[in-house]
Amino acid sequence: MTRRNPGETIFLAAVLAALAAVYLAVMPPGLSSSEEAVQYVQMKNLVTRGSLEIDSPAVGLGFGAEDVAGARGLFESRGGRLHAVAPPIFPWVAGLFYPLAGEGAVDFTPVLFLFLSTLLLGLVLDRLMRRDLTYWLLLAVFLLGSPVFMQGMHFSGMTLALFLIVSALGLLVSHFQDRPATARLFGASVLMGASVAVRPECLLVVLSFYLCAAMVLAAHGRMKDLRTILAGLAASTAMLVLHDLALHGTFPGSYLQRMIPFHALSPTRAAVLGGALVSSGILLALSLRKDTVPGLKPFLAVLPAGIFLAAIVATAARITVSPLAALFPAVLLVFCSMPALLGRLKERGGTLEGILAAAVVLCLILGAAILHPGKWVVLTVWVPMIPLAVVLIAANRKAVFAAEGMSLVLTFFIGVALVNGIQESREGVLTYRAYNAARVDFIGRHTEAGDAVLFTDPGSLEHAGPLFFDRVFLLAKDPGDAQRLAGRLAGRGVERIYAWTRDPHGLGGGNPYGEGRPHVFPPPPGWRPCCGASCGQGNDYLVRVKTRQGTAAGIKQGGLPS
């Protein structure tokens, strides 16, 4: 273990604090997904009411969770009360900063844990290496050379999950490198498993870690450590089960049930990746044989990484985020240390490195084998393995950087990954955050507290955001639903509603232009119609409609007239 003076740690903290300030300064306000909006609602509800039961004005008018949640099922009814299905841990933690940051807690909290994770990772690396160029490059890999930094733009809790994983790695390094202690190993195992309760997408890397730890510890005959790791698995599993039983009344809970179909594995892709892994293992074994032709050894050591990474790219390239940027520099360099690591494992050395390497490889396979990945599914399940890869490289740095110029290669790939990440962030997150913040402001300016706003296109709750507790937001799921909701509002004495729609002419209840032209909100920057001019201009309209007329004439589903 390398001891550092406090000044070095203060310097690192100051650098990261400056980067965090810049990060917050360039990030526009807003929420970039329905789930973020629901977690915002959870946070605000916990702050104002101290309860998991959501205090929605719509519920006060007799509407159910299905009328607020729309088609995406982010709310549910529990005993006739409205609850969010997302895990409440991160919203509760964010709520602790609400008295300090106010609405800015939405931006401040994920960025805080992003940079706390980086600071803690820096302290973990201090135990393994000198604070030289390689040290700073590895921190840059974590913060800038991977999709990790994009997580700070999402109010989702992934940065808190990363903080738990890095904390677990700190305890693992301490246990295996210099101060073995059952309590540390048990704590690391529990913290690793606890990340799933914050973000269920961590499930693949956590399962990979437990499985690989069990195999390596059993192979090395470290049965006490194996029992400790399994005890941590049992404890974290019990916490997850109790969490879902307490919140949803069943295990797996509503959120896990919603997530699992998105992570179904393809047997064909799993077989392709398994074949690539087996062939890579055979070639690595040949490279370690003493009777192998010396000139072939370097080739046999490099070829397995090429085969395996090619298989990963071929199967996971269906995601739109640049596939090679997804194979971040840390993951790429993991394979450079495999021959030396296998030699150490044969001699029952390098236990921690063996666990981390196997977990990274298995998580790569599971992520690439997902059957129907959405745009961010594969990236999201791979992000939690980045701390493991960085610590692995630090522990095996002599093998990884044995070849001259590897630092330059790593610097180049960090730059490529950073450019790709900035481009994806600008197009997929930042633009939409700014656009959606403007949309929430638009609704806020043209409606008043207590007004009912009905989304006639299958909507998403990022439209509501901070207005959720001041307006009655309802979402129509089918053509007859809007009329039903309008009728319920009329029965409650609500005389008019505001309908958010792409087709103001498709609204019933008389002439929608009777009280002046409807308010128009433009489409996002760079929007293009999907099928030419027949798709319309893509504008959204906020139209005021009388509920009794809408009930009589029928409010039609939004969209273009047929």
C-alpha positions as CSV (number, residue, x, y, z in Angstrom):
1,M,0.0,0.0,0.0
2,T,1.3,3.5,-0.9
3,R,0.7,6.2,1.7
4,R,-0.2,9.7,0.4
5,N,0.1,13.0,2.2
6,P,-3.1,15.0,2.7
7,G,-1.9,17.7,0.3
8,E,-2.1,15.3,-2.7
9,T,-5.7,14.3,-1.8
10,I,-6.7,17.9,-1.4
11,F,-5.2,18.6,-4.8
12,L,-7.2,15.8,-6.4
13,A,-10.4,16.9,-4.7
14,A,-9.8,20.5,-5.9
15,V,-9.3,19.4,-9.5
16,L,-12.4,17.3,-9.4
17,A,-14.5,20.1,-7.7
18,A,-13.4,22.5,-10.5
19,L,-14.4,19.9,-13.2
20,A,-17.7,19.4,-11.4
21,A,-18.4,23.1,-11.4
22,V,-17.7,23.3,-15.2
23,Y,-19.9,20.3,-15.7
24,L,-22.8,21.9,-13.9
25,A,-22.3,25.2,-15.7
26,V,-22.6,23.7,-19.2
27,M,-25.5,21.4,-18.5
28,P,-28.9,22.8,-19.3
29,P,-31.7,22.3,-16.7
30,G,-34.4,19.8,-17.5
31,L,-35.3,16.1,-17.4
32,S,-34.5,13.8,-20.3
33,S,-36.8,10.9,-19.7
34,S,-40.1,9.9,-18.1
35,E,-38.3,7.9,-15.5
36,E,-36.3,10.9,-14.4
37,A,-39.5,12.9,-14.1
38,V,-41.0,10.2,-11.9
39,Q,-37.9,10.1,-9.7
40,Y,-38.2,13.9,-9.5
41,V,-41.8,13.4,-8.3
42,Q,-40.6,10.9,-5.7
43,M,-37.9,13.3,-4.4
44,K,-40.2,16.2,-4.2
45,N,-42.9,14.1,-2.5
46,L,-40.5,12.8,0.1
47,V,-39.3,16.3,0.8
48,T,-42.7,17.9,1.2
49,R,-44.7,15.0,2.7
50,G,-42.1,12.5,3.9
51,S,-44.0,9.7,2.3
52,L,-43.7,7.3,-0.5
53,E,-47.4,7.8,-1.4
54,I,-47.5,10.3,-4.2
55,D,-49.7,13.3,-3.4
56,S,-51.0,13.9,-7.0
57,P,-53.9,16.4,-7.5
58,A,-55.3,13.9,-10.0
59,V,-55.7,11.4,-7.2
60,G,-57.5,14.0,-5.2
61,L,-60.1,14.2,-8.0
62,G,-60.7,10.5,-7.9
63,F,-58.4,9.4,-10.7
64,G,-56.2,6.2,-10.5
65,A,-52.6,5.5,-11.2
66,E,-53.5,4.2,-14.6
67,D,-54.8,7.7,-15.5
68,V,-51.6,9.4,-14.5
69,A,-49.1,6.8,-15.6
70,G,-50.1,6.4,-19.3
71,A,-48.8,3.4,-21.2
72,R,-45.4,3.2,-19.6
73,G,-46.4,2.1,-16.2
74,L,-44.1,4.2,-14.1
75,F,-46.8,4.6,-11.4
76,E,-48.9,2.0,-9.7
77,S,-51.7,1.7,-7.3
78,R,-51.0,0.1,-3.9
79,G,-54.1,-0.2,-1.7
80,G,-55.8,2.5,-3.8
81,R,-52.9,5.0,-3.3
82,L,-50.5,6.3,-6.0
83,H,-46.8,5.1,-5.8
84,A,-43.9,5.3,-8.2
85,V,-42.4,1.9,-9.2
86,A,-38.8,3.1,-9.5
87,P,-36.5,2.4,-6.5
88,P,-36.9,5.3,-4.0
89,I,-33.3,5.2,-2.6
90,F,-31.8,7.7,-4.9
91,P,-34.7,10.2,-4.8
92,W,-34.5,10.0,-1.0
93,V,-30.8,10.7,-1.0
94,A,-31.3,13.6,-3.5
95,G,-34.0,14.9,-1.2
96,L,-31.4,15.4,1.5
97,F,-29.8,18.1,-0.7
98,Y,-33.1,19.8,-1.6
99,P,-32.9,22.3,1.3
100,L,-29.5,23.3,0.0
101,A,-29.9,23.2,-3.8
102,G,-33.7,23.5,-4.2
103,E,-34.9,22.3,-7.7
104,G,-31.2,22.2,-8.6
105,A,-30.9,19.0,-6.6
106,V,-32.0,17.3,-9.8
107,D,-28.7,18.4,-11.4
108,F,-26.5,18.6,-8.3
109,T,-27.0,15.1,-6.9
110,P,-26.0,12.9,-9.8
111,V,-23.0,15.2,-10.5
112,L,-22.0,15.0,-6.8
113,F,-21.9,11.2,-6.8
114,L,-20.1,11.1,-10.2
115,F,-17.2,13.1,-8.9
116,L,-17.3,11.5,-5.4
117,S,-16.9,8.2,-7.2
118,T,-14.0,9.5,-9.2
119,L,-12.3,10.9,-6.0
120,L,-12.8,7.6,-4.2
121,L,-11.5,5.7,-7.2
122,G,-8.4,7.9,-7.1
123,L,-7.9,6.9,-3.4
124,V,-8.3,3.2,-4.3
125,L,-5.7,3.6,-7.1
126,D,-3.4,5.2,-4.5
127,R,-3.2,1.8,-2.8
128,L,-2.0,0.1,-6.0
129,M,0.4,2.5,-7.8
130,R,2.3,5.8,-7.8
131,R,0.6,8.9,-8.8
132,D,2.3,9.1,-12.2
133,L,1.0,9.7,-15.8
134,T,-0.6,6.2,-15.8
135,Y,-2.6,7.1,-12.6
136,W,-4.0,10.2,-14.2
137,L,-4.8,8.4,-17.4
138,L,-6.8,5.8,-15.5
139,L,-8.8,8.4,-13.8
140,A,-9.4,10.1,-17.2
141,V,-10.5,6.7,-18.5
142,F,-13.2,6.4,-15.8
143,L,-14.4,10.0,-15.9
144,L,-13.9,11.0,-19.6
145,G,-13.0,8.0,-21.6
146,S,-16.2,6.0,-21.0
147,P,-20.0,6.6,-20.9
148,V,-19.7,7.1,-17.1
149,F,-19.6,10.9,-17.5
150,M,-22.9,10.9,-19.3
151,Q,-24.6,9.4,-16.2
152,G,-24.1,12.7,-14.5
153,M,-26.7,14.2,-16.9
154,H,-29.4,11.8,-15.8
155,F,-31.4,12.0,-12.6
156,S,-31.4,8.2,-12.4
157,G,-29.2,7.1,-9.6
158,M,-26.6,5.4,-11.7
159,T,-23.8,7.6,-10.2
160,L,-24.9,6.6,-6.7
161,A,-24.7,2.9,-7.8
162,L,-21.2,3.6,-9.2
163,F,-20.2,5.1,-5.8
164,L,-21.3,1.9,-4.1
165,I,-19.4,-0.3,-6.5
166,V,-16.2,1.8,-6.2
167,S,-16.6,1.7,-2.4
168,A,-16.8,-2.1,-2.7
169,L,-13.6,-2.1,-4.8
170,G,-11.8,-0.1,-2.1
171,L,-12.6,-2.7,0.5
172,L,-11.6,-5.5,-1.9
173,V,-8.2,-3.9,-2.6
174,S,-7.6,-3.4,1.1
175,H,-8.5,-7.0,1.8
176,F,-6.5,-8.7,-0.9
177,Q,-3.5,-6.3,-1.1
178,D,-2.4,-5.5,2.4
179,R,-5.0,-5.9,5.2
180,P,-7.0,-9.1,5.0
181,A,-10.2,-8.8,7.2
182,T,-13.4,-10.7,7.0
183,A,-15.4,-7.6,7.8
184,R,-13.9,-5.8,4.8
185,L,-14.6,-8.6,2.4
186,F,-18.2,-9.0,3.7
187,G,-18.8,-5.3,3.4
188,A,-17.5,-5.3,-0.2
189,S,-19.8,-8.1,-1.1
190,V,-22.8,-6.4,0.5
191,L,-22.0,-3.0,-1.2
192,M,-21.6,-4.6,-4.6
193,G,-25.0,-6.3,-4.2
194,A,-26.6,-3.2,-2.8
195,S,-26.0,-1.3,-6.1
196,V,-28.8,-3.4,-7.6
197,A,-31.3,-1.9,-5.2
198,V,-30.3,1.6,-6.5
199,R,-30.2,0.7,-10.2
200,P,-31.3,-2.7,-11.3
201,E,-29.2,-2.4,-14.5
202,C,-26.2,-3.3,-12.2
203,L,-27.6,-6.8,-11.9
204,L,-25.5,-8.2,-14.7
205,V,-22.2,-7.0,-13.4
206,V,-23.1,-8.0,-9.8
207,L,-24.0,-11.5,-10.9
208,S,-20.8,-11.7,-12.9
209,F,-18.8,-10.6,-9.9
210,Y,-20.4,-13.1,-7.5
211,L,-20.1,-16.0,-10.0
212,C,-16.5,-15.2,-10.9
213,A,-15.4,-14.6,-7.3
214,A,-16.9,-18.0,-6.3
215,M,-15.0,-19.8,-9.1
216,V,-11.6,-18.1,-8.5
217,L,-11.7,-18.4,-4.7
218,A,-12.7,-22.0,-4.9
219,A,-9.9,-22.7,-7.4
220,H,-7.4,-21.1,-5.1
221,G,-8.7,-22.9,-2.1
222,R,-9.6,-19.7,-0.2
223,M,-12.7,-21.3,1.4
224,K,-13.0,-18.7,4.2
225,D,-13.1,-15.9,1.7
226,L,-15.6,-17.8,-0.4
227,R,-17.9,-18.2,2.5
228,T,-17.7,-14.5,3.3
229,I,-18.5,-13.5,-0.3
230,L,-21.5,-15.9,-0.3
231,A,-22.7,-14.5,3.0
232,G,-22.5,-11.0,1.5
233,L,-24.5,-12.3,-1.5
234,A,-27.1,-13.7,0.8
235,A,-27.3,-10.4,2.8
236,S,-27.7,-8.2,-0.3
237,T,-30.2,-10.6,-1.9
238,A,-32.3,-10.5,1.3
239,M,-32.2,-6.7,1.3
240,L,-33.4,-6.6,-2.3
241,V,-36.2,-9.1,-1.6
242,L,-37.3,-7.2,1.5
243,H,-37.1,-3.9,-0.5
244,D,-39.5,-5.2,-3.2
245,L,-41.8,-6.9,-0.7
246,A,-42.1,-3.8,1.4
247,L,-42.7,-1.5,-1.6
248,H,-44.5,-3.8,-4.1
249,G,-45.8,-6.7,-2.0
250,T,-44.1,-9.2,-4.3
251,F,-40.7,-10.3,-5.5
252,P,-39.6,-9.4,-8.1
253,G,-41.3,-6.0,-7.7
254,S,-43.0,-4.0,-10.4
255,Y,-39.8,-2.3,-11.5
256,L,-37.7,-5.4,-11.9
257,Q,-40.6,-7.1,-13.7
258,R,-40.6,-4.1,-16.1
259,M,-36.8,-4.2,-16.6
260,I,-36.3,-8.0,-17.1
261,P,-37.9,-8.2,-20.6
262,F,-35.5,-5.5,-21.8
263,H,-32.5,-7.7,-20.8
264,A,-33.6,-11.1,-22.3
265,L,-30.6,-12.9,-23.8
266,S,-30.4,-14.3,-27.3
267,P,-29.2,-17.9,-27.3
268,T,-27.6,-17.5,-30.7
269,R,-25.6,-14.5,-29.7
270,A,-24.6,-16.1,-26.4
271,A,-23.4,-19.1,-28.4
272,V,-21.3,-16.9,-30.8
273,L,-19.7,-15.1,-27.8
274,G,-19.1,-18.4,-26.0
275,G,-17.4,-19.8,-29.0
276,A,-15.2,-16.7,-29.3
277,L,-14.4,-17.0,-25.6
278,V,-13.4,-20.7,-25.9
279,S,-11.2,-20.1,-29.0
280,S,-9.6,-17.1,-27.3
281,G,-8.8,-19.2,-24.2
282,I,-7.2,-22.0,-26.3
283,L,-5.0,-19.4,-28.0
284,L,-4.0,-17.9,-24.7
285,A,-3.2,-21.3,-23.4
286,L,-1.0,-22.0,-26.4
287,S,0.8,-18.7,-25.9
288,L,1.8,-19.8,-22.4
289,R,3.2,-23.2,-23.4
290,K,7.0,-23.5,-23.2
291,D,7.2,-25.4,-26.4
292,T,5.4,-22.8,-28.5
293,V,7.5,-21.2,-31.2
294,P,8.9,-17.9,-29.6
295,G,7.9,-15.8,-32.6
296,L,4.3,-17.0,-32.3
297,K,3.9,-16.1,-28.7
298,P,3.2,-12.4,-29.1
299,F,0.8,-13.1,-31.9
300,L,-1.1,-15.8,-29.9
301,A,-1.3,-13.4,-27.0
302,V,-2.9,-10.6,-29.0
303,L,-5.1,-12.6,-31.3
304,P,-7.6,-13.8,-28.6
305,A,-8.4,-10.2,-27.6
306,G,-9.0,-9.4,-31.3
307,I,-11.3,-12.4,-31.7
308,F,-13.3,-11.7,-28.6
309,L,-13.7,-7.9,-29.1
310,A,-14.7,-8.5,-32.8
311,A,-17.4,-10.9,-31.5
312,I,-18.6,-8.3,-29.0
313,V,-18.7,-5.6,-31.7
314,A,-20.5,-7.9,-34.1
315,T,-23.3,-8.7,-31.6
316,A,-23.6,-5.4,-29.8
317,A,-23.1,-3.1,-32.8
318,R,-26.9,-2.8,-33.0
319,I,-26.8,0.0,-30.5
320,T,-26.7,3.5,-32.1
321,V,-24.1,4.9,-29.7
322,S,-20.8,4.4,-31.4
323,P,-20.0,0.7,-30.7
324,L,-16.3,1.1,-30.4
325,A,-16.8,3.9,-27.9
326,A,-18.9,1.5,-25.9
327,L,-15.8,-0.7,-25.8
328,F,-14.1,1.9,-23.7
329,P,-10.3,2.1,-23.4
330,A,-10.4,0.4,-20.0
331,V,-12.1,-2.7,-21.4
332,L,-9.8,-2.8,-24.4
333,L,-6.7,-2.8,-22.3
334,V,-8.0,-5.5,-19.9
335,F,-7.1,-8.0,-22.6
336,C,-3.5,-6.9,-22.8
337,S,-2.9,-8.3,-19.3
338,M,-4.6,-11.7,-19.9
339,P,-1.5,-13.8,-20.7
340,A,0.5,-12.6,-17.6
341,L,-2.7,-12.8,-15.5
342,L,-3.4,-16.4,-16.5
343,G,0.2,-17.4,-15.6
344,R,-0.3,-15.9,-12.1
345,L,-3.6,-17.6,-11.7
346,K,-2.1,-21.0,-12.5
347,E,0.3,-20.4,-9.6
348,R,-2.6,-19.3,-7.3
349,G,-1.6,-15.7,-7.4
350,G,-3.5,-12.6,-8.5
351,T,-6.8,-13.6,-6.9
352,L,-8.3,-10.1,-7.0
353,E,-7.2,-9.5,-10.6
354,G,-8.6,-12.9,-11.6
355,I,-12.0,-12.1,-10.1
356,L,-12.2,-8.6,-11.8
357,A,-11.0,-9.8,-15.2
358,A,-13.4,-12.7,-15.3
359,A,-16.3,-10.4,-14.1
360,V,-15.6,-7.9,-16.8
361,V,-15.4,-10.5,-19.6
362,L,-18.6,-12.2,-18.4
363,C,-20.4,-8.9,-18.2
364,L,-19.3,-8.0,-21.7
365,I,-20.7,-11.3,-22.9
366,L,-24.1,-10.9,-21.2
367,G,-24.5,-7.3,-22.4
368,A,-23.6,-8.1,-26.0
369,A,-26.0,-11.1,-26.0
370,I,-29.1,-9.1,-25.1
371,L,-31.8,-10.0,-27.5
372,H,-33.5,-6.6,-28.2
373,P,-31.4,-3.8,-26.8
374,G,-32.8,-0.3,-26.8
375,K,-30.6,2.6,-27.6
376,W,-29.1,2.7,-24.1
377,V,-29.7,-0.8,-22.7
378,V,-26.3,-2.3,-23.5
379,L,-24.4,0.8,-22.5
380,T,-26.3,1.0,-19.2
381,V,-25.5,-2.6,-18.2
382,W,-21.9,-2.2,-19.2
383,V,-21.2,1.1,-17.4
384,P,-21.0,-0.4,-13.9
385,M,-18.1,-2.6,-14.9
386,I,-15.9,0.4,-15.8
387,P,-14.6,0.8,-12.2
388,L,-13.7,-3.0,-12.2
389,A,-11.7,-2.6,-15.4
390,V,-9.9,0.5,-14.2
391,V,-8.8,-1.2,-10.9
392,L,-7.8,-4.3,-12.8
393,I,-5.5,-2.3,-15.1
394,A,-4.0,-0.5,-12.2
395,A,-3.2,-3.8,-10.5
396,N,-1.8,-5.3,-13.7
397,R,-0.2,-2.1,-15.0
398,K,3.2,-3.7,-15.6
399,A,1.8,-6.2,-18.0
400,V,-0.6,-3.7,-19.6
401,F,2.0,-1.0,-20.2
402,A,4.9,-3.4,-21.0
403,A,4.8,-2.4,-24.7
404,E,6.3,0.9,-25.4
405,G,3.8,3.6,-26.4
406,M,0.8,2.1,-24.6
407,S,0.3,5.4,-22.7
408,L,-0.1,7.2,-26.1
409,V,-2.5,4.5,-27.3
410,L,-4.6,4.9,-24.2
411,T,-4.5,8.7,-24.5
412,F,-5.7,8.4,-28.1
413,F,-8.6,6.1,-27.2
414,I,-9.6,8.4,-24.3
415,G,-9.9,11.2,-26.8
416,V,-11.9,9.2,-29.2
417,A,-14.3,8.0,-26.5
418,L,-14.6,11.6,-25.1
419,V,-15.5,13.0,-28.6
420,N,-18.0,10.3,-29.2
421,G,-19.5,10.8,-25.7
422,I,-19.8,14.6,-26.1
423,Q,-21.5,14.1,-29.5
424,E,-24.0,11.6,-28.1
425,S,-24.6,13.7,-25.1
426,R,-25.3,16.8,-27.1
427,E,-27.6,15.0,-29.5
428,G,-29.3,12.5,-27.2
429,V,-29.4,14.2,-23.8
430,L,-28.4,17.9,-23.7
431,T,-30.6,19.0,-26.6
432,Y,-33.6,17.2,-25.2
433,R,-33.0,18.4,-21.7
434,A,-33.1,22.0,-22.9
435,Y,-36.0,21.4,-25.2
436,N,-38.0,19.7,-22.4
437,A,-37.2,22.4,-19.9
438,A,-38.6,24.9,-22.4
439,R,-41.7,22.8,-22.8
440,V,-42.3,22.6,-19.1
441,D,-41.9,26.4,-18.9
442,F,-44.3,26.8,-21.9
443,I,-47.0,24.7,-20.1
444,G,-46.4,26.7,-16.9
445,R,-46.8,30.0,-18.6
446,H,-50.1,29.1,-20.4
447,T,-51.8,27.3,-17.6
448,E,-52.5,28.0,-13.9
449,A,-52.2,26.0,-10.7
450,G,-55.1,23.6,-10.5
451,D,-55.7,23.4,-14.2
452,A,-56.1,20.0,-15.8
453,V,-53.7,19.1,-18.7
454,L,-54.6,16.1,-20.8
455,F,-52.0,14.5,-23.1
456,T,-53.9,13.0,-26.0
457,D,-50.9,11.5,-27.6
458,P,-49.5,8.6,-25.5
459,G,-47.5,10.9,-23.4
460,S,-44.5,10.9,-21.1
461,L,-44.2,12.6,-17.7
462,E,-41.2,14.6,-18.5
463,H,-43.8,17.0,-19.9
464,A,-45.0,17.6,-16.3
465,G,-41.7,17.7,-14.4
466,P,-41.8,20.4,-11.6
467,L,-45.5,21.2,-12.4
468,F,-46.7,17.8,-11.4
469,F,-48.0,18.9,-8.0
470,D,-49.6,22.1,-9.2
471,R,-51.6,20.8,-12.2
472,V,-53.9,17.8,-12.8
473,F,-51.8,15.8,-15.4
474,L,-53.7,13.0,-17.2
475,L,-52.6,10.7,-20.0
476,A,-55.0,9.2,-22.5
477,K,-53.9,5.7,-23.7
478,D,-56.4,5.0,-26.5
479,P,-59.0,6.9,-28.6
480,G,-61.8,6.4,-26.0
481,D,-59.7,7.3,-23.0
482,A,-59.6,11.1,-23.6
483,Q,-63.4,11.2,-23.6
484,R,-63.6,9.2,-20.4
485,L,-61.2,11.4,-18.6
486,A,-63.0,14.6,-19.8
487,G,-66.2,13.1,-18.5
488,R,-64.7,12.4,-15.1
489,L,-63.4,16.0,-14.9
490,A,-66.8,17.4,-15.9
491,G,-68.4,15.2,-13.2
492,R,-66.0,16.8,-10.7
493,G,-67.0,20.3,-11.7
494,V,-64.0,21.0,-13.8
495,E,-65.3,23.0,-16.7
496,R,-62.4,23.1,-19.0
497,I,-59.1,21.3,-19.7
498,Y,-56.0,22.0,-21.7
499,A,-55.2,19.3,-24.2
500,W,-51.6,18.8,-25.5
501,T,-51.9,17.4,-29.0
502,R,-50.4,17.3,-32.5
503,D,-53.8,17.7,-34.0
504,P,-56.0,20.6,-32.7
505,H,-58.6,19.9,-35.4
506,G,-59.0,16.3,-34.0
507,L,-60.4,17.6,-30.7
508,G,-64.1,17.5,-30.0
509,G,-66.1,20.0,-28.0
510,G,-66.7,22.6,-30.7
511,N,-64.2,24.8,-32.5
512,P,-60.8,24.6,-30.7
513,Y,-60.0,28.0,-32.1
514,G,-63.2,29.6,-30.6
515,E,-61.3,31.4,-27.9
516,G,-58.3,32.3,-30.1
517,R,-55.6,30.4,-31.8
518,P,-54.1,27.6,-29.7
519,H,-50.6,28.0,-28.2
520,V,-48.0,26.4,-30.5
521,F,-44.8,24.7,-29.3
522,P,-42.2,23.8,-32.0
523,P,-40.6,20.4,-32.5
524,P,-37.2,19.6,-31.1
525,P,-34.2,21.1,-33.0
526,G,-33.2,18.9,-35.9
527,W,-36.7,17.2,-36.0
528,R,-37.6,15.8,-39.4
529,P,-41.0,14.4,-40.4
530,C,-40.9,10.6,-40.7
531,C,-42.8,10.4,-44.0
532,G,-42.6,13.8,-45.7
533,A,-45.0,16.6,-45.6
534,S,-47.9,14.3,-44.8
535,C,-46.6,14.0,-41.3
536,G,-47.3,17.7,-40.6
537,Q,-44.9,20.2,-39.2
538,G,-44.4,18.3,-35.9
539,N,-45.7,21.2,-33.8
540,D,-47.4,20.5,-30.4
541,Y,-50.6,22.5,-29.5
542,L,-52.0,23.4,-26.1
543,V,-55.7,23.7,-26.8
544,R,-58.3,24.8,-24.2
545,V,-61.4,22.6,-24.4
546,K,-64.6,22.7,-22.4
547,T,-65.1,19.3,-20.6
548,R,-68.8,19.0,-21.1
549,Q,-68.6,19.8,-24.8
550,G,-65.6,17.4,-25.1
551,T,-67.7,14.6,-23.4
552,A,-70.6,15.2,-25.8
553,A,-68.7,15.4,-29.0
554,G,-65.8,13.1,-28.1
555,I,-62.2,14.2,-27.7
556,K,-60.3,12.2,-30.3
557,Q,-56.9,10.7,-29.9
558,G,-54.1,13.1,-30.9
559,G,-52.4,12.7,-34.2
560,L,-53.1,13.7,-37.8
561,P,-56.6,13.4,-39.2
562,S,-57.3,10.3,-41.2
